[in-house]
């Protein structure tokens, strides 16, 4: 991200249209007064404090900063077995560069859903960002992916059996499960991430098979709850989705093969879904181009039709859907296309916009962001066009403010 950082005690944004994160329609011409890091007024015309900078966004739609609730800043799926072996510092520094560039697309808050490293690179990166030592988006982290042996978080199958590499957070009994959850809490994770089915890019497992027993899943979530930590569950099979819901997970990640019964359960329980629909498009393209990793080909070839059908069911359900991409498993430059993928699956544009703002903030328990109103953090993006009329407008963000600081302004 090239430096366009601008500090200003008071800034007035003159907006052509406003999506506030909550309403189903755009609000007409509006001015937003930002002082320090917060929105202090929104009206047809606001008071201009002496010396306030005025930014003309009258040809744009203004929105809360986008929130991507599922990224992997320290993973590169294109070379995962080798990249996993890089140092913790190399991963954190690379992740910082990625996060800074991703913010230029409008993403002012990210939830990182796990690294493959024996240390805690995303926790260190989060802390550096929060302290202002480096510039970039707000970061919320699940440091590792807790998994059973032969589950999605167990990547030891990439390497010869004689190498005992500490890159997987694996547990196979009650004491080990509790110890790993407590370790995440001890060293600074915000969330617990686990996988209760196999995945497509991991070796030796299957998304159609559940990899935790019910008592193991229940114990993991109960331990996290005891420590005040929400749980995100990578899941594929419908039975895996149901197991995670019954256990009390806060979010289902991917839910590749979810069925109507599991969706009804999620709606009743208030469980959030993060369906990562652009990932399916990426995998489909890679399959046709013969570039999909060999361990993924047979699984994705078998399931791709069912994944599309499950996404259609998700789109037409009443479940709470939050925006998440799984970037890191594909290039971050494509993460903004999740908006279009979600609409193509059947969600309305306004529901998708809410998924990336107010609903994502609700999932993360962050009531200071995700909406535009007095008193909230000034995380604000702008784009030409009307994203409710044409969701493709989201791919052209030209203004980014995070906590009252302008990091991108291609409008002026």
C-alpha positions as CSV (number, residue, x, y, z in Angstrom):
1,X,0.0,0.0,0.0
2,X,1.6,3.3,-1.1
3,X,1.5,5.9,1.6
4,X,-1.5,8.2,1.4
5,X,-2.0,8.6,5.1
6,X,-3.5,11.9,6.1
7,X,-4.0,13.0,9.7
8,X,-6.6,15.7,10.3
9,X,-8.3,16.7,13.5
10,X,-11.6,17.4,11.7
11,X,-12.7,16.2,8.3
12,X,-16.0,16.8,6.5
13,X,-17.0,14.2,3.9
14,X,-19.5,15.5,1.3
15,X,-21.2,12.3,0.2
16,X,-23.4,11.8,-2.9
17,X,-25.1,8.8,-1.5
18,X,-24.7,6.8,1.8
19,X,-25.2,3.2,2.7
20,X,-25.2,3.3,6.5
21,X,-24.8,-0.5,7.0
22,X,-28.4,-0.9,8.3
23,X,-31.0,0.5,5.9
24,X,-32.2,-1.2,2.8
25,X,-31.9,1.9,0.7
26,X,-29.2,4.5,0.0
27,X,-29.5,7.8,1.8
28,X,-29.2,10.8,-0.4
29,X,-26.7,13.7,-0.2
30,X,-25.2,13.7,3.3
31,X,-22.2,15.3,5.1
32,X,-20.3,13.4,7.6
33,X,-18.2,15.2,10.3
34,X,-15.2,13.2,11.5
35,X,-13.3,14.4,14.5
36,X,-10.3,12.4,15.7
37,X,-11.3,8.8,15.1
38,X,-15.1,9.1,15.3
39,X,-18.1,10.3,13.5
40,X,-19.5,13.2,15.4
41,X,-22.3,14.3,13.1
42,X,-24.2,13.2,10.0
43,X,-26.7,15.5,8.3
44,X,-27.7,17.2,5.1
45,X,-25.2,19.8,6.1
46,X,-22.9,19.7,9.2
47,X,-21.0,22.4,11.1
48,X,-17.4,22.9,9.8
49,X,-14.9,23.4,12.6
50,X,-12.2,25.9,11.9
51,X,-9.5,24.4,9.7
52,X,-11.5,21.3,8.9
53,X,-10.5,19.5,5.7
54,X,-13.4,19.0,3.3
55,X,-13.3,16.0,1.0
56,X,-15.7,15.9,-2.0
57,X,-17.3,12.5,-2.4
58,X,-20.4,13.8,-4.1
59,X,-20.0,11.5,-7.1
60,X,-19.6,8.5,-4.9
61,X,-21.6,6.1,-2.6
62,X,-20.1,6.1,0.9
63,X,-20.2,3.0,3.1
64,X,-18.9,1.7,6.3
65,X,-15.4,0.1,5.9
66,X,-15.7,-3.4,4.6
67,X,-15.0,-6.3,7.0
68,X,-13.6,-9.6,5.8
69,X,-14.2,-12.2,8.5
70,X,-12.1,-15.0,7.0
71,X,-8.6,-14.5,5.7
72,X,-5.2,-16.1,6.1
73,X,-2.5,-13.4,6.0
74,X,0.3,-15.9,6.7
75,X,-0.7,-18.6,4.2
76,X,0.0,-18.9,0.5
77,X,-1.9,-21.9,-0.9
78,X,0.1,-21.7,-4.2
79,X,3.1,-22.9,-2.3
80,X,1.8,-24.0,1.1
81,X,4.1,-26.9,1.9
82,X,7.2,-24.8,1.4
83,X,5.8,-21.5,2.6
84,X,4.7,-23.1,5.9
85,X,8.3,-23.7,6.7
86,X,9.3,-20.1,6.5
87,X,10.1,-18.2,9.8
88,X,7.4,-16.6,11.9
89,X,9.0,-13.2,11.2
90,X,8.9,-13.8,7.4
91,X,5.2,-14.7,7.7
92,X,4.3,-11.7,9.8
93,X,6.1,-9.2,7.6
94,X,4.6,-10.7,4.4
95,X,1.2,-10.6,6.1
96,X,1.6,-7.0,7.0
97,X,2.3,-6.1,3.3
98,X,-0.7,-8.1,2.2
99,X,-3.0,-6.5,4.9
100,X,-1.9,-2.9,3.9
101,X,-2.6,-3.6,0.2
102,X,-5.9,-5.3,1.0
103,X,-7.0,-2.2,2.9
104,X,-6.8,-0.2,-0.4
105,X,-9.7,-2.3,-1.6
106,X,-11.8,-1.0,1.3
107,X,-11.2,-3.7,4.0
108,X,-10.6,-1.8,7.2
109,X,-11.1,-4.8,9.5
110,X,-10.0,-8.5,9.0
111,X,-10.4,-11.7,11.0
112,X,-7.5,-14.0,10.4
113,X,-8.6,-17.6,10.7
114,X,-5.4,-19.4,11.4
115,X,-1.7,-19.7,10.6
116,X,0.4,-22.8,10.2
117,X,3.3,-21.8,12.5
118,X,4.5,-23.1,15.9
119,X,4.5,-19.4,17.1
120,X,1.9,-16.7,16.9
121,X,2.7,-14.4,14.0
122,X,-0.8,-13.1,13.5
123,X,-1.1,-12.2,17.2
124,X,2.2,-10.2,16.9
125,X,0.9,-8.5,13.8
126,X,-2.4,-7.6,15.4
127,X,-0.6,-6.1,18.4
128,X,1.7,-4.0,16.2
129,X,-1.3,-2.7,14.2
130,X,-3.3,-1.9,17.4
131,X,-0.3,-0.1,18.9
132,X,0.2,2.0,15.8
133,X,3.7,0.7,15.3
134,X,2.7,-0.2,11.7
135,X,-0.2,0.9,9.5
136,X,-2.9,-1.3,8.2
137,X,-6.4,-2.7,8.9
138,X,-7.8,-3.6,12.3
139,X,-7.0,-7.3,12.9
140,X,-8.9,-9.9,15.0
141,X,-7.2,-13.3,15.1
142,X,-7.6,-17.0,15.7
143,X,-3.9,-17.9,15.9
144,X,-4.1,-21.6,14.8
145,X,-6.5,-24.2,13.5
146,X,-7.1,-26.9,16.2
147,X,-7.7,-30.2,14.6
148,X,-7.9,-33.9,15.2
149,X,-5.1,-36.0,13.6
150,X,-6.0,-36.5,9.9
151,X,-8.3,-33.5,10.1
152,X,-8.2,-30.4,8.0
153,X,-5.8,-28.6,10.3
154,X,-3.3,-31.5,10.2
155,X,-0.9,-30.7,7.4
156,X,1.8,-33.2,8.4
157,X,0.8,-35.3,5.3
158,X,2.6,-32.7,3.2
159,X,5.9,-34.0,4.6
160,X,7.6,-37.3,5.1
161,X,6.6,-39.3,8.2
162,X,10.1,-39.1,9.7
163,X,9.9,-35.3,10.0
164,X,8.2,-34.2,13.2
165,X,7.4,-30.6,12.2
166,X,5.4,-28.5,14.8
167,X,3.2,-26.8,12.2
168,X,-0.1,-28.4,13.1
169,X,-2.2,-27.9,16.3
170,X,-3.4,-31.5,16.7
171,X,-5.3,-33.0,19.6
172,X,-6.7,-36.6,19.9
173,X,-7.9,-36.7,23.5
174,X,-9.7,-34.5,26.0
175,X,-6.7,-33.3,27.8
176,X,-5.0,-32.3,24.6
177,X,-8.0,-30.5,23.3
178,X,-8.4,-28.4,26.5
179,X,-4.6,-27.7,26.5
180,X,-4.6,-26.4,22.9
181,X,-7.6,-24.1,23.6
182,X,-6.0,-22.8,26.7
183,X,-2.8,-22.2,24.9
184,X,-4.5,-20.1,22.3
185,X,-6.0,-18.0,25.1
186,X,-2.8,-17.7,27.0
187,X,-0.8,-16.3,24.0
188,X,-3.4,-13.9,22.8
189,X,-5.9,-15.4,20.4
190,X,-9.2,-13.5,20.1
191,X,-11.1,-16.5,18.7
192,X,-10.7,-20.3,18.6
193,X,-10.6,-21.8,15.2
194,X,-11.2,-25.5,14.6
195,X,-12.0,-27.8,11.8
196,X,-14.6,-30.6,12.3
197,X,-14.5,-32.0,8.7
198,X,-11.8,-32.4,6.1
199,X,-11.0,-29.7,3.5
200,X,-10.1,-29.5,-0.2
201,X,-6.5,-28.2,-0.1
202,X,-5.3,-30.3,2.9
203,X,-3.9,-33.8,2.3
204,X,-5.4,-37.0,3.7
205,X,-8.9,-35.8,4.7
206,X,-12.3,-35.4,3.2
207,X,-14.8,-32.5,3.5
208,X,-17.6,-35.0,3.4
209,X,-16.4,-36.7,6.6
210,X,-16.7,-35.4,10.2
211,X,-13.3,-35.6,12.0
212,X,-14.3,-34.7,15.6
213,X,-16.5,-36.9,17.7
214,X,-19.5,-35.1,19.3
215,X,-17.9,-35.2,22.8
216,X,-14.7,-33.8,21.4
217,X,-16.4,-30.9,19.6
218,X,-18.6,-30.2,22.7
219,X,-15.5,-30.2,24.9
220,X,-13.6,-27.8,22.6
221,X,-16.4,-25.3,22.5
222,X,-17.1,-25.6,26.2
223,X,-13.5,-24.9,27.1
224,X,-13.5,-21.9,24.8
225,X,-16.7,-20.6,26.4
226,X,-15.2,-21.0,29.8
227,X,-12.4,-18.7,28.7
228,X,-14.8,-16.2,27.0
229,X,-13.7,-17.1,23.5
230,X,-16.0,-17.5,20.5
231,X,-15.4,-20.5,18.2
232,X,-15.3,-20.5,14.4
233,X,-15.6,-23.9,12.7
234,X,-14.3,-24.9,9.3
235,X,-16.9,-27.4,8.2
236,X,-18.1,-29.1,5.0
237,X,-20.5,-32.1,5.5
238,X,-24.0,-31.3,6.6
239,X,-23.5,-33.5,9.6
240,X,-20.4,-31.4,10.5
241,X,-22.5,-28.2,10.3
242,X,-25.1,-29.7,12.6
243,X,-22.5,-30.9,15.0
244,X,-20.9,-27.4,15.2
245,X,-24.3,-25.8,15.7
246,X,-25.3,-28.2,18.5
247,X,-22.0,-27.6,20.2
248,X,-22.5,-23.8,20.3
249,X,-20.1,-22.5,17.6
250,X,-20.5,-18.9,16.8
251,X,-19.7,-19.2,13.1
252,X,-19.7,-21.9,10.4
253,X,-16.9,-21.3,7.9
254,X,-17.6,-22.4,4.3
255,X,-20.4,-24.9,5.2
256,X,-19.7,-26.4,1.7
257,X,-22.2,-29.2,1.9
258,X,-24.8,-27.7,4.3
259,X,-28.4,-28.9,3.9
260,X,-31.8,-27.3,4.6
261,X,-32.0,-29.0,8.0
262,X,-28.7,-27.5,9.2
263,X,-29.7,-24.1,7.8
264,X,-32.9,-24.2,9.8
265,X,-30.9,-25.1,12.9
266,X,-28.5,-22.2,12.3
267,X,-31.3,-19.8,11.9
268,X,-32.9,-20.9,15.2
269,X,-29.7,-20.8,17.1
270,X,-28.4,-17.5,15.7
271,X,-25.3,-19.1,14.3
272,X,-23.5,-17.1,11.7
273,X,-22.5,-18.5,8.3
274,X,-19.4,-17.3,6.4
275,X,-19.9,-19.1,3.1
276,X,-16.7,-18.0,1.1
277,X,-18.4,-18.2,-2.3
278,X,-15.6,-16.7,-4.4
279,X,-13.4,-19.6,-3.3
280,X,-15.6,-22.0,-5.2
281,X,-15.3,-19.9,-8.3
282,X,-11.5,-19.9,-7.9
283,X,-11.4,-23.6,-7.4
284,X,-13.7,-24.2,-10.4
285,X,-11.4,-22.1,-12.6
286,X,-8.3,-23.9,-11.4
287,X,-10.0,-27.3,-11.9
288,X,-10.7,-26.4,-15.6
289,X,-7.2,-25.0,-16.0
290,X,-5.7,-28.1,-14.5
291,X,-3.9,-26.0,-11.8
292,X,-5.9,-27.2,-8.8
293,X,-3.6,-29.0,-6.3
294,X,-3.6,-32.7,-6.8
295,X,-5.0,-33.5,-3.4
296,X,-8.0,-31.2,-4.1
297,X,-8.9,-32.5,-7.6
298,X,-10.9,-35.6,-6.7
299,X,-12.7,-34.0,-3.7
300,X,-13.7,-30.8,-5.5
301,X,-14.6,-32.7,-8.7
302,X,-17.0,-34.8,-6.7
303,X,-18.5,-32.0,-4.6
304,X,-18.6,-28.9,-6.8
305,X,-22.2,-29.4,-7.9
306,X,-23.4,-29.9,-4.3
307,X,-21.4,-26.8,-3.2
308,X,-23.2,-24.6,-5.7
309,X,-26.6,-26.1,-4.6
310,X,-25.7,-25.5,-0.9
311,X,-24.8,-21.9,-1.6
312,X,-28.2,-21.5,-3.3
313,X,-29.8,-22.8,-0.2
314,X,-27.8,-20.4,2.0
315,X,-28.7,-17.5,-0.2
316,X,-32.4,-18.2,0.2
317,X,-32.3,-18.9,3.9
318,X,-32.9,-16.5,6.8
319,X,-29.5,-17.3,8.4
320,X,-27.1,-14.5,9.4
321,X,-24.5,-14.3,6.7
322,X,-21.2,-12.6,7.1
323,X,-18.7,-11.7,4.4
324,X,-15.6,-13.8,4.3
325,X,-13.3,-14.9,1.5
326,X,-10.6,-17.4,2.6
327,X,-8.0,-15.2,0.9
328,X,-4.6,-16.7,1.3
329,X,-6.1,-19.8,-0.3
330,X,-6.4,-17.6,-3.4
331,X,-5.0,-14.1,-4.1
332,X,-6.1,-11.3,-1.9
333,X,-6.6,-9.1,-5.0
334,X,-9.6,-11.3,-5.8
335,X,-11.2,-10.9,-2.3
336,X,-13.3,-8.0,-3.4
337,X,-15.0,-10.3,-5.9
338,X,-16.8,-12.1,-3.0
339,X,-19.5,-9.4,-3.3
340,X,-20.2,-10.5,-6.9
341,X,-20.0,-14.2,-6.0
342,X,-22.6,-13.8,-3.3
343,X,-25.0,-11.9,-5.5
344,X,-24.5,-14.5,-8.3
345,X,-25.5,-17.2,-5.7
346,X,-28.8,-15.5,-5.1
347,X,-28.3,-13.0,-2.3
348,X,-29.6,-9.5,-2.8
349,X,-27.0,-6.7,-3.1
350,X,-28.2,-5.0,0.0
351,X,-27.9,-8.2,2.1
352,X,-24.4,-8.7,0.8
353,X,-23.5,-5.1,1.7
354,X,-24.8,-5.7,5.2
355,X,-22.9,-9.0,5.3
356,X,-19.6,-7.0,4.8
357,X,-20.5,-4.3,7.3
358,X,-23.1,-4.5,10.1
359,X,-23.6,-8.3,10.1
360,X,-19.8,-8.9,10.0
361,X,-19.3,-6.5,12.9
362,X,-22.1,-8.3,14.9
363,X,-20.3,-11.6,14.3
364,X,-17.1,-10.2,15.6
365,X,-18.7,-8.5,18.6
366,X,-17.4,-5.1,17.4
367,X,-20.2,-2.6,18.0
368,X,-17.9,0.4,17.2
369,X,-17.7,-0.5,13.5
370,X,-19.8,-1.7,10.6
371,X,-22.3,1.2,10.6
372,X,-22.2,4.9,9.9
373,X,-23.7,6.9,12.8
374,X,-22.8,9.4,15.4
375,X,-20.3,8.2,17.9
376,X,-19.0,5.2,15.9
377,X,-15.5,4.7,14.6
378,X,-14.9,6.5,11.4
379,X,-14.2,3.5,9.2
380,X,-15.5,4.8,5.9
381,X,-15.0,3.9,2.2
382,X,-16.4,5.3,-1.0
383,X,-16.9,4.1,-4.5
384,X,-18.4,5.5,-7.7
385,X,-21.8,4.2,-8.7
386,X,-24.6,2.6,-6.8
387,X,-23.7,-0.9,-5.3
388,X,-27.4,-1.7,-4.6
389,X,-28.2,-1.3,-8.3
390,X,-24.9,-2.9,-9.4
391,X,-22.8,-4.8,-6.9
392,X,-19.8,-4.5,-9.2
393,X,-19.4,-0.9,-7.9
394,X,-17.8,-2.5,-4.8
395,X,-14.8,-3.4,-6.9
396,X,-13.9,0.2,-7.5
397,X,-13.3,1.7,-4.1
398,X,-11.4,4.9,-4.4
399,X,-11.5,6.3,-0.8
400,X,-10.5,4.6,2.4
401,X,-10.6,6.0,5.9
402,X,-9.9,4.0,9.0
403,X,-10.4,5.4,12.5
404,X,-10.5,8.9,11.0
405,X,-7.3,8.6,9.1
406,X,-7.4,8.8,5.3
407,X,-5.3,6.0,3.8
408,X,-6.5,6.2,0.2
409,X,-8.0,9.1,-1.7
410,X,-8.1,8.6,-5.5
411,X,-11.1,10.9,-5.8
412,X,-9.3,14.2,-5.4
